[in-house]
Amino acid sequence: MKKKKLTDINITAFGIMQKATGQPQIKEEPAKEKNPAAVALGRLGGLKGGKARAESLSANQRREIAQKAAKIRWEKK
Protein backbone atom coordinates (compact mmCIF):
# COMPACT_ATOMS: atom_id res chain seq x y z
CA MET A 1 0.00 0.00 0.00
CA LYS A 2 1.24 3.48 -0.86
CA LYS A 3 2.34 5.69 2.05
CA LYS A 4 0.23 8.81 2.57
CA LYS A 5 2.00 12.10 2.11
CA LEU A 6 1.62 14.62 4.92
CA THR A 7 0.48 17.96 3.53
CA ASP A 8 0.01 20.04 6.69
CA ILE A 9 2.83 22.60 6.80
CA ASN A 10 2.96 22.46 10.61
CA ILE A 11 3.52 18.70 10.60
CA THR A 12 6.20 19.07 7.92
CA ALA A 13 7.96 21.80 9.91
CA PHE A 14 7.79 19.71 13.08
CA GLY A 15 9.34 16.73 11.26
CA ILE A 16 12.18 18.91 9.91
CA MET A 17 12.80 20.28 13.41
CA GLN A 18 12.95 16.75 14.82
CA LYS A 19 15.45 15.64 12.18
CA ALA A 20 17.61 18.74 12.73
CA THR A 21 17.75 18.30 16.50
CA GLY A 22 18.11 14.51 16.42
CA GLN A 23 14.85 13.83 18.25
CA PRO A 24 12.99 10.58 17.57
CA GLN A 25 10.49 10.73 14.72
CA ILE A 26 6.73 10.42 15.25
CA LYS A 27 5.39 7.23 13.69
CA GLU A 28 2.33 7.37 11.46
CA GLU A 29 -0.73 5.21 12.04
CA PRO A 30 -0.80 2.00 9.98
CA ALA A 31 -3.22 1.91 7.06
CA LYS A 32 -6.56 0.23 7.75
CA GLU A 33 -7.37 -2.93 5.82
CA LYS A 34 -10.46 -2.75 3.61
CA ASN A 35 -13.24 -5.29 3.94
CA PRO A 36 -13.22 -7.30 0.66
CA ALA A 37 -17.00 -7.84 0.80
CA ALA A 38 -17.60 -4.09 1.12
CA VAL A 39 -15.21 -3.40 -1.77
CA ALA A 40 -17.05 -5.91 -3.99
CA LEU A 41 -20.43 -4.46 -3.06
CA GLY A 42 -19.26 -0.91 -3.80
CA ARG A 43 -17.88 -1.98 -7.16
CA LEU A 44 -21.15 -3.71 -8.03
CA GLY A 45 -23.13 -0.56 -7.29
CA GLY A 46 -20.63 1.57 -9.20
CA LEU A 47 -20.87 -0.61 -12.29
CA LYS A 48 -24.63 -0.24 -12.60
CA GLY A 49 -25.01 3.26 -11.12
CA GLY A 50 -24.51 5.38 -14.24
CA LYS A 51 -26.64 3.17 -16.44
CA ALA A 52 -29.47 3.07 -13.87
CA ARG A 53 -29.33 6.86 -13.48
CA ALA A 54 -29.47 7.40 -17.25
CA GLU A 55 -32.51 5.13 -17.52
CA SER A 56 -34.33 7.05 -14.78
CA LEU A 57 -33.77 10.48 -16.39
CA SER A 58 -36.00 11.92 -19.07
CA ALA A 59 -34.60 12.86 -22.48
CA ASN A 60 -34.76 16.57 -21.57
CA GLN A 61 -32.87 16.01 -18.31
CA ARG A 62 -30.15 14.01 -20.09
CA ARG A 63 -29.85 16.75 -22.74
CA GLU A 64 -29.49 19.47 -20.08
CA ILE A 65 -26.80 17.49 -18.24
CA ALA A 66 -24.90 16.87 -21.50
CA GLN A 67 -25.09 20.54 -22.50
CA LYS A 68 -23.83 21.65 -19.09
CA ALA A 69 -20.91 19.18 -19.28
CA ALA A 70 -19.99 20.31 -22.80
CA LYS A 71 -20.10 23.96 -21.76
CA ILE A 72 -17.74 23.30 -18.85
CA ARG A 73 -15.34 21.31 -21.09
CA TRP A 74 -15.20 24.11 -23.66
CA GLU A 75 -14.68 26.81 -21.00
CA LYS A 76 -11.49 25.05 -19.85
CA LYS A 77 -9.81 25.53 -23.26
Buried (B, 14 or more C-beta within 10 A) or exposed (E): EEEEEEEEEEEEEBBEEEEEEEEEEEEEEEEEEEEEEEEEEEEEEEEEEEEEEEEEEEEEEEEEEEEEEEEEEEEEE
